[in-house]
Amino acid sequence: MYSQELSNLVLELYRRGEESSAVEEDKPDLDEEASECIRVDYEYLETTALDFELEVPRGVKFSGLDASVRILKFPGVDLIVSAGALVGSTTLTVPGSIGVRNIGVKIRYVASPDVVNLLKSFSDRFYTCSRFVDYVFDGTFSEDVARDEIRITIENALLREWNNDGYLLLDGPIFPLPRLVSRPETKYGRVYLGLIRERVSVIRERGLGSKVVAIVKRVSRSKYLSCVRGLGVTDDHAALMCAEEIIRSSKYKAAYVGDIMIELDLGSESYRKYAGYVVIKLGSSTIVFRIEALDQRVLEDVRDYIASLTVTSGVPVQIMLSDRISKRLCAAIYMYLAYALPLTPTYESLEAIGEILSYLAEG
């Protein structure tokens, strides 16, 4: 499945790393919040009950898209293992028939000029450097940013292949918008601005602005709703506070808080998306996630359907299926590489292998 080239590259990077010093991992702030260039606003913000029992009409179709990432660690060298799945009227996976790189190579030491050249020489086969800035994935480059770039690249490749039938539910934001993108002159600001441009371009070029709806689960890392409501909490708590009365008294135990507008305005260019928060009481658990779209009308069209499609895992069933497939593909690749490559994984990754074996055995 993967050529001898990857084995040779990993072994050579390990040998080069024996003569280098490890560096502390770079941890940029990737949280979401209004900032100098990120504006959060609304025309009319309300909390409304959702019909959790509403059946999706026969002619309305939903597909799901997700990508998964795992880090396989060897001494001095990490592999960013990724996979993706598009499930619905179009069904595709990465790896599969689409020619897109799904293995990233990142070292944990500072790359010398020779190592930079070595990594770049493999960039057409493996993801060894950013597509948006002239940096290889070495110890000075954030692992989280590298993961995001590879994952979103896979999502975009699958997004280009969708047949535009119905609605597509995308796991994750419609485009990423960490606070650091307010400084596009910085290394990571340029990476995320590149990812934003590419995602919006794919959606617009294919005429998907009224078709793609993003499902954002990690609302504990954002303060958009909190900002407009003047609450000093993260968005998961803000949405719960807004929806508390409806959830307690509504027949359907589901509510929607929105809409808000989130805009990146850099002067020379701007990108706008619309969002709302879905709050659902499922048994003893309360689920909160954000839905996003480039076209505000889409949120009103699909919010009841999305609530009715949500399962006990906390996401719509299409996201659950694409997530499950992409995770199992990613886990299988991880296991293959862990045993096929000529180095022994670190203790951390050996522990992960045990967890993966249990996960794959669940069926």
C-alpha positions as CSV (number, residue, x, y, z in Angstrom):
1,M,0.0,0.0,0.0
2,Y,2.8,2.4,0.8
3,S,6.1,2.2,-1.0
4,Q,9.6,1.5,0.3
5,E,10.2,5.2,-0.1
6,L,8.4,6.0,3.1
7,S,10.5,3.4,5.1
8,N,13.7,4.8,3.6
9,L,12.6,8.4,4.4
10,V,11.6,7.7,8.0
11,L,14.9,5.8,8.7
12,E,17.0,8.6,7.2
13,L,15.2,11.2,9.2
14,Y,15.7,9.2,12.3
15,R,19.4,8.9,11.6
16,R,19.7,12.7,11.0
17,G,17.7,13.4,14.2
18,E,20.3,11.4,16.3
19,E,22.7,14.3,15.8
20,S,20.1,17.0,16.5
21,S,18.4,18.4,19.6
22,A,14.7,18.1,20.1
23,V,12.7,21.4,20.4
24,E,9.6,22.2,22.5
25,E,6.4,21.7,20.5
26,D,4.9,25.0,19.2
27,K,1.4,25.5,20.6
28,P,-0.3,28.4,18.9
29,D,-3.7,29.7,20.1
30,L,-6.3,28.1,17.9
31,D,-9.4,29.1,19.9
32,E,-12.2,31.0,18.2
33,E,-13.3,34.4,19.3
34,A,-13.9,37.9,18.1
35,S,-10.7,39.8,17.5
36,E,-9.2,42.7,15.6
37,C,-10.2,41.4,12.2
38,I,-12.9,38.9,13.2
39,R,-16.3,40.5,13.7
40,V,-19.3,38.7,15.3
41,D,-22.8,40.3,14.8
42,Y,-26.4,39.6,14.3
43,E,-29.6,41.1,12.9
44,Y,-32.1,39.2,15.0
45,L,-31.0,36.7,17.6
46,E,-33.6,34.4,19.1
47,T,-34.0,31.1,20.7
48,T,-36.7,28.8,19.2
49,A,-37.9,25.3,19.8
50,L,-37.0,22.7,17.2
51,D,-39.2,19.7,16.1
52,F,-36.9,16.9,17.2
53,E,-39.4,14.3,15.8
54,L,-39.8,15.9,12.4
55,E,-39.3,13.4,9.6
56,V,-37.1,14.4,6.7
57,P,-39.2,14.4,3.5
58,R,-38.5,11.7,1.0
59,G,-37.1,14.1,-1.6
60,V,-34.7,15.8,0.8
61,K,-31.3,14.1,0.9
62,F,-28.3,14.5,3.3
63,S,-24.8,13.3,2.8
64,G,-21.9,13.3,5.3
65,L,-18.2,14.2,5.0
66,D,-15.5,13.7,7.6
67,A,-11.7,13.3,7.8
68,S,-9.8,11.7,10.7
69,V,-6.1,12.2,11.8
70,R,-3.9,10.2,14.1
71,I,-0.2,10.7,15.0
72,L,2.1,7.7,14.8
73,K,5.3,8.6,16.7
74,F,8.7,7.1,16.2
75,P,12.0,8.4,17.8
76,G,12.5,11.8,16.3
77,V,9.9,11.3,13.5
78,D,6.1,11.5,13.5
79,L,3.7,10.4,10.8
80,I,0.4,12.3,10.5
81,V,-1.9,9.5,9.4
82,S,-5.2,10.6,7.9
83,A,-8.2,9.3,6.1
84,G,-11.5,10.7,4.8
85,A,-15.0,9.5,3.9
86,L,-17.9,10.9,1.9
87,V,-21.1,9.0,2.6
88,G,-24.4,9.5,0.8
89,S,-25.5,9.6,-2.8
90,T,-21.8,9.9,-3.6
91,T,-19.6,7.5,-1.6
92,L,-15.8,7.9,-1.7
93,T,-12.9,7.5,0.7
94,V,-9.3,8.7,1.0
95,P,-7.2,6.8,0.4
96,G,-9.1,5.6,-2.6
97,S,-9.6,6.6,-6.2
98,I,-8.8,10.3,-5.5
99,G,-5.2,11.2,-5.8
100,V,-4.6,13.1,-2.6
101,R,-1.8,12.7,-0.1
102,N,-2.9,11.3,3.3
103,I,0.4,10.7,5.0
104,G,2.3,13.6,6.6
105,V,5.9,13.4,7.8
106,K,7.0,15.6,10.6
107,I,10.3,15.6,12.5
108,R,10.7,16.7,16.1
109,Y,14.0,18.6,15.7
110,V,15.1,21.7,13.8
111,A,15.6,20.8,10.1
112,S,19.1,21.5,8.8
113,P,19.3,22.8,5.1
114,D,20.0,19.2,4.0
115,V,17.0,17.8,5.9
116,V,14.8,20.6,4.5
117,N,15.8,19.6,1.0
118,L,15.3,15.9,1.8
119,L,11.7,16.6,3.1
120,K,10.8,18.8,0.1
121,S,12.1,16.2,-2.3
122,F,9.3,13.8,-1.0
123,S,6.6,16.5,-1.0
124,D,4.8,15.2,-4.1
125,R,4.3,11.8,-2.4
126,F,3.9,12.6,1.3
127,Y,2.8,15.8,3.1
128,T,6.2,17.1,4.3
129,C,5.7,20.8,4.1
130,S,2.9,23.4,4.1
131,R,1.3,24.3,0.8
132,F,0.8,27.9,2.0
133,V,4.1,28.9,3.5
134,D,7.7,27.9,2.8
135,Y,8.1,25.7,5.9
136,V,8.7,22.0,6.2
137,F,7.0,20.1,9.1
138,D,9.9,20.1,11.5
139,G,10.1,20.7,15.3
140,T,9.4,24.4,14.9
141,F,6.1,23.9,13.1
142,S,2.9,23.3,15.1
143,E,1.6,19.7,15.0
144,D,-2.0,21.0,15.4
145,V,-1.6,23.3,12.4
146,A,0.0,20.5,10.3
147,R,-2.9,18.2,11.2
148,D,-5.5,20.9,10.3
149,E,-3.9,21.5,6.9
150,I,-3.8,17.9,6.0
151,R,-7.3,17.1,7.2
152,I,-8.9,20.1,5.5
153,T,-7.0,19.3,2.2
154,I,-8.6,15.8,2.3
155,E,-12.0,17.3,3.0
156,N,-11.7,19.7,0.1
157,A,-10.6,16.9,-2.3
158,L,-13.8,14.9,-1.3
159,L,-15.9,18.1,-1.5
160,R,-14.9,18.6,-5.1
161,E,-16.2,15.1,-5.9
162,W,-19.7,15.4,-4.3
163,N,-22.5,15.2,-6.8
164,N,-24.4,18.2,-5.4
165,D,-27.5,16.1,-4.5
166,G,-29.4,17.5,-1.5
167,Y,-27.4,18.8,1.4
168,L,-23.9,17.9,2.5
169,L,-23.1,17.9,6.3
170,L,-19.4,18.6,6.9
171,D,-17.8,17.6,10.2
172,G,-16.0,20.8,11.4
173,P,-16.3,24.5,10.5
174,I,-17.4,25.7,7.0
175,F,-13.9,27.3,7.1
176,P,-11.4,27.4,10.1
177,L,-11.2,30.8,11.9
178,P,-8.8,30.7,14.8
179,R,-8.0,34.1,16.3
180,L,-4.5,34.0,15.0
181,V,-5.8,34.5,11.4
182,S,-6.2,38.1,12.4
183,R,-2.5,38.4,11.8
184,P,-2.1,37.1,8.2
185,E,1.5,38.2,8.1
186,T,2.5,35.5,10.5
187,K,3.4,31.9,9.6
188,Y,0.2,30.3,10.9
189,G,-2.0,33.2,10.0
190,R,-0.9,32.6,6.3
191,V,-1.6,28.9,6.6
192,Y,-5.2,29.4,7.9
193,L,-5.9,32.2,5.4
194,G,-4.8,29.9,2.7
195,L,-7.1,27.2,4.0
196,I,-10.0,29.7,4.2
197,R,-9.4,30.9,0.6
198,E,-9.3,27.4,-0.7
199,R,-12.4,26.1,1.1
200,V,-14.5,29.1,0.1
201,S,-13.2,28.8,-3.5
202,V,-14.2,25.1,-3.7
203,I,-17.7,25.8,-2.4
204,R,-18.3,28.8,-4.7
205,E,-16.8,27.3,-7.8
206,R,-19.0,24.2,-7.5
207,G,-22.1,26.3,-6.6
208,L,-22.5,24.7,-3.1
209,G,-23.2,27.8,-1.1
210,S,-26.8,26.7,-0.5
211,K,-25.8,23.0,-0.1
212,V,-23.0,22.7,2.5
213,V,-23.8,22.8,6.2
214,A,-21.0,22.5,8.7
215,I,-21.4,20.7,12.1
216,V,-19.0,22.1,14.7
217,K,-18.8,19.9,17.9
218,R,-16.0,21.6,19.8
219,V,-17.9,24.7,20.8
220,S,-16.1,24.7,24.1
221,R,-13.2,26.4,22.2
222,S,-15.2,29.3,20.9
223,K,-16.8,32.5,22.3
224,Y,-18.9,33.8,19.4
225,L,-22.3,33.5,20.9
226,S,-20.9,34.4,24.3
227,C,-19.5,37.6,22.7
228,V,-22.8,38.8,21.3
229,R,-24.8,37.9,24.4
230,G,-22.2,39.5,26.7
231,L,-21.6,36.3,28.6
232,G,-18.2,35.5,30.1
233,V,-18.3,31.8,29.2
234,T,-17.6,29.5,26.3
235,D,-20.2,28.9,23.6
236,D,-21.4,25.5,24.9
237,H,-22.4,27.1,28.2
238,A,-23.8,30.2,26.5
239,A,-26.1,28.1,24.2
240,L,-27.3,26.1,27.2
241,M,-28.1,29.3,29.1
242,C,-30.1,30.6,26.2
243,A,-32.0,27.4,25.5
244,E,-32.5,26.3,29.2
245,E,-36.2,27.4,29.4
246,I,-37.2,25.8,26.1
247,I,-35.3,22.5,26.8
248,R,-37.0,22.3,30.2
249,S,-40.6,23.0,28.9
250,S,-40.6,22.1,25.2
251,K,-42.3,18.9,24.1
252,Y,-39.4,18.1,21.7
253,K,-36.5,19.0,24.1
254,A,-34.6,20.7,21.3
255,A,-33.8,24.3,20.7
256,Y,-32.0,26.6,18.2
257,V,-30.1,29.8,19.2
258,G,-29.2,32.1,16.3
259,D,-28.4,33.4,13.8
260,I,-25.1,35.1,14.2
261,M,-22.8,36.4,11.5
262,I,-19.0,35.7,11.7
263,E,-16.8,37.7,9.4
264,L,-13.1,37.8,8.7
265,D,-12.4,41.3,7.4
266,L,-8.8,42.0,6.3
267,G,-9.6,45.1,4.3
268,S,-8.4,43.8,1.0
269,E,-10.5,40.6,1.3
270,S,-13.3,39.4,3.6
271,Y,-15.0,36.0,4.3
272,R,-18.4,35.7,6.0
273,K,-20.3,32.8,7.4
274,Y,-23.5,32.4,9.4
275,A,-24.1,30.2,12.4
276,G,-26.5,29.0,15.0
277,Y,-26.5,26.6,17.9
278,V,-28.5,23.4,18.2
279,V,-29.2,22.2,21.8
280,I,-30.8,18.8,22.3
281,K,-31.7,16.9,25.4
282,L,-31.1,13.2,24.8
283,G,-31.8,11.1,27.8
284,S,-29.6,12.3,30.7
285,S,-27.3,14.2,28.3
286,T,-27.6,17.6,26.7
287,I,-25.9,18.0,23.3
288,V,-24.7,21.3,21.9
289,F,-23.2,21.9,18.5
290,R,-23.0,24.8,16.1
291,I,-24.2,24.7,12.5
292,E,-22.6,27.0,9.9
293,A,-23.2,27.9,6.3
294,L,-22.1,30.5,3.7
295,D,-25.8,31.2,2.9
296,Q,-27.9,32.2,5.9
297,R,-31.1,30.9,4.4
298,V,-29.8,27.3,4.6
299,L,-29.7,27.4,8.4
300,E,-33.5,28.1,8.6
301,D,-34.1,25.4,5.9
302,V,-32.3,22.6,7.6
303,R,-32.1,23.2,11.4
304,D,-35.2,21.1,12.3
305,Y,-34.0,18.3,10.0
306,I,-30.6,18.3,11.6
307,A,-32.1,18.1,15.0
308,S,-34.2,15.1,14.0
309,L,-31.2,13.4,12.4
310,T,-29.1,13.7,15.5
311,V,-28.3,10.4,17.2
312,T,-27.1,9.5,20.7
313,S,-23.4,10.0,19.7
314,G,-24.3,13.7,19.5
315,V,-24.2,14.4,15.8
316,P,-26.4,13.8,12.8
317,V,-26.4,10.2,11.6
318,Q,-24.6,11.2,8.3
319,I,-21.7,12.7,10.3
320,M,-21.6,9.6,12.5
321,L,-21.3,7.3,9.5
322,S,-18.6,9.3,7.7
323,D,-16.8,9.7,11.1
324,R,-16.9,6.0,11.7
325,I,-15.6,5.1,8.3
326,S,-12.8,7.7,8.3
327,K,-11.7,6.7,11.8
328,R,-11.6,3.0,11.0
329,L,-9.6,3.6,7.8
330,C,-7.2,5.9,9.7
331,A,-6.8,3.3,12.4
332,A,-6.1,0.5,9.9
333,I,-3.5,2.6,8.1
334,Y,-1.9,3.5,11.5
335,M,-1.7,-0.2,12.4
336,Y,-0.2,-1.1,9.1
337,L,2.5,1.5,9.2
338,A,3.3,0.8,12.9
339,Y,4.3,-2.8,11.9
340,A,5.6,-2.2,8.4
341,L,8.1,0.6,9.1
342,P,11.7,-0.2,10.3
343,L,11.5,1.7,13.6
344,T,9.7,0.9,16.8
345,P,6.9,3.3,17.8
346,T,7.3,5.3,21.0
347,Y,5.6,4.2,24.2
348,E,2.8,6.7,23.6
349,S,2.1,5.2,20.2
350,L,2.4,1.6,21.5
351,E,-0.4,2.5,24.0
352,A,-2.4,3.9,21.1
353,I,-2.0,0.6,19.2
354,G,-3.6,-1.2,22.1
355,E,-6.6,1.2,22.1
356,I,-6.9,0.9,18.3
357,L,-6.9,-2.9,18.4
358,S,-9.8,-2.7,20.9
359,Y,-11.6,-0.2,18.7
360,L,-11.2,-2.2,15.5
361,A,-12.4,-5.4,17.4
362,E,-15.7,-3.6,18.2
363,G,-16.8,-4.1,14.6
